[in-house]
Amino acid sequence: MAEPNAEYWYPTAAYLYVLHLDGPALAWEYLRRNPDYRRDWLRRRRRPEAVHRWGLRLLEDPALDARDAHPSWFPDHDGVVQLYPDADPPPDAEAFEFWNVPGRKHLMHDGKRLVLTVQWPGCCVQLALAPGLEDGMAYLYAIRACATPCARYRALAAGLDALSTATGAAPTAAARSRPTPAALLELHTLQALDATLAGASLREVAEGLFGADAVVADWHKDSALRARVRRLVRRGDALMRGGYRRLAQLPPFPLH
């Protein structure tokens, strides 16, 4: 039986949105649970420099999950689409039109440029707008030079393809594919992490994730279920304490 402090982590249904998050969004889910990050958020006006240790341009409210938060990672991950004014546009050049960009929009200034986040069911794309870009201007897409430009270009193309096929109207229901094993692993890891942060024992975590019947049937010192739960707890703690940087495509250690 779940303890009273298990009310917010015990229902697996509360974590279903995790099944459709990309790497940077998952990175935020782990980071926002970090107790040190949450303390830095509370002290943000006294310690604004703390933002850089977390790989962010601005501190984001840890009370917001990935459906409502808009973390601005530094440096940008490969999926961020950079837009610049076209200095020599052809006669039929496409113009940037803010209100024709599909999806739910969130516009913020990260300290250097405007970043437009657009979301619709199952997808999220970030557009970094150069300071000189204005509505109605012809524009260019840009990617940073690197040793593996093809991989970076594929990430850019994926975001652009998503934008080109999206429509402004959100469907009343969105059909989604069956969750992958990797997506289920993230759901279970986050649920196990929340449980341990709330003080749950390994057995209580197992009951919340896999059901009381599974625990009764297979819970002893050397059981596979117990080993699985232990791995989930360790994985969640490692991702929360720095492993999230890999999901956000950040360097393994803060830049100095």
N, C-alpha and C positions, 0 to 999 in steps of 0.2 A: 504494500500500500504506500502511495506517495505521501511524503511529509508535506505540511502546509507550505513550506518554502519551495516546493516543487511545482507549484501551480503554473508558473509562467514557462517552465521548460518541459514539463511532462507531456503535453499534447504535441505529438509529432506533426499534426496538421498545421501548427503555427509556423513550421519551418518549410513548408512546401514551396514557398517562393524561392528558396535557395536553389532549387533544382534547375532554375533557368538563368542563373547569374553567370557572367563571364569572369575571367581571372581578376581584373581590377575591382569588380564589385565584390567578389569573394574576399579579396585582400582587405577591403574595408570592413567586412563582417568580422574578420578576426581581429583587426586592429582596434575596432571600437570596443572590444571586450577587454582590452589590456588595462589593468588597474593604473599603471603609470601614465598611459595616455589619458585616461579619464581624469587623473589629477592635473595633468598639464592643461586640459581643457578648462577646468575650474579656475586655474591660475593664469589663464591666457593673457590677461591684461597686465599682469606683473611680469610674465616671462614670455613675451612674444617670440623670442629666439628659439623656443623649444620646438617650433614647427619643423625645423630642418631635420631633427633627429628621427622623425617619423617618415620622412620621404614625402612630405606634403608641402604645397605652397602656402596653404592656409589651414588652420585647424578647423575641423568639421565637428559638429555636435554628435557625440557618441550615442545620444538617445535616438538618432535617426538611423533606421536600417537602410539597406542598399536600395530599397524602392523609393526612398525620399531623400537620401543624402546625395551630395554631388562633390565627392572629394576630388581635389585637384592635385594629382601626383606630380612629384618632381624627381627626375625628369619625366616628360610625357611618355606614356606607353605607346606601342606601335599603332594602336587602334585610333589614336587621336588624329583627326583630319585637319591639317593646317590650310587655311585659305588666305591668299594674298591678292591684291589688285593686279590685274593683267596690264602691264605697261604698254603692250602692243597688241590689243585685241583684234581679231578678224571681224568683219562686218556681222557675222552670224554668231558672235560669242554669247554664251549664256550669261545672264546677269544674276547677281546675288539678290534674292528676294526673301527677306526674313520671314514674312507671313506665309510664304508658300512652302517653307520647310515643313515636312510632315511631322506628326507626333506631338506629344506634350513637351513644351519648351521650358527650359530654365536657363536664364542668362545671368552670368556672374563675371566680376572682374577679379582675376587672381593676383593682382598686383602689377602685372605687366601687360596683359591683354584681356580682351573679352573672350569668354569660353561659353559656347552655346551647347547645352546638353539637350538632345532630343530623344524621347522615349516613346515606345509603343509596345504592345504585348510581345514579350519575348525578345526584345532588342533595345539597345541603347547605343547611341553614337555621340561622340563629343567633337565639336568643331571649334578649333582655335582660330579666332578672327584677328588678322593683322591690324595694327592701329589705323592704317590708312584705308581699310576696306569700309565702304558705305553701301547702304541699300541701293540697288540699281546698277552697281558697278560690275563690269566684267571681271572675272576672277580666275585664279589658278589654284590647283592643289599642289602641296609641297610635302616632301619627306626629307628627313635628315640623311646626309651621306653616312654610310657605314660599310663595314667589311662584308655584310650579307644583304645587299640592297634588295634582292629578289624576295627574301622572306619579309622584309619590311614593306615592300610594295604589295605583297599578297594581303597583309593585314589592312593596308590602306584600301585596297580594292574591295575587300570584304565589307568594310564600312560604307563605301560608296555604293556598292550593289544593294546593301540594305536600304539606303536612302532612296535609291531609284525605284525600288519595288514597293516602298511603303506608300500608304495613302494617308491623307489628313484625318479621315474618319476612323475612329477606333471601332473594331467589330464588337458586337454584343457578346460573342463567345469566340475564343481562339483555340483551335485544335493544335495540340502539341504532341510531339513524339514521346514514346516511352522513355522515362528517365534512364540515362546511362549509368553503369556501375560507378563511374567517377563522380557523377552528380549525387548519387545516393551516398557515396562516401563523405562528401562535403556536408550533406544534411546531417548524417549521423555524427560526424565530428563536431559540428557546431552545437548540436543538442547535447552531446556528451560534455563539451567544454562548459556550456551554461550550467549543466548539472553539477559539475565539480566546483565551479565558482560559487554555486549556491550551497556547497557543503555536502552534496550527496555522496554516499558510498558507492563503490563499484557495483555492488549488487543492485542498489537503487537505480543507478544509471542503466543497467541491463534491463530492469523491469520497464523503465520508461521507453527505451529504444526497441526492445524485442518482445515485451510482454511477460506477464507473471508466469504464464504456462511454460515458456521457454526457460525461464530461470529455474522453475521447479524441476524441469526435466534434465537440465544440464548446467548445474552450477556447483562446482567443487574445485578443489585446489588446482588441479591440472586440466580443467575443462577447456574446450576450444572457445566456448562462449566467454569465459572469464578472460582468456588471453586476448580475444577480439576487443572486448571492452577496454582492457588495459591499453592496447595499441591505440584505440580511438582517443582515449584521454591524453596519452603522451603526444599524439599527433596534434591535437587541438592546442595543447599548451605550447608546443614548438612553433606552430603557425602564429599564434597570438603574440609570441615574444620575439618575433623577427622573421619567421618563415613566410609571413604574408608578403614580404618584399618580392619574393620570387613570383608570386601570383600577379603582382602589380608591375612586373618587369622592371624592378628597381635594382640598383647595385646592392650587393649583400650587406654593405655597411654604409652609414651616413657619409655624405660627402663633406669634406672640411675645406 
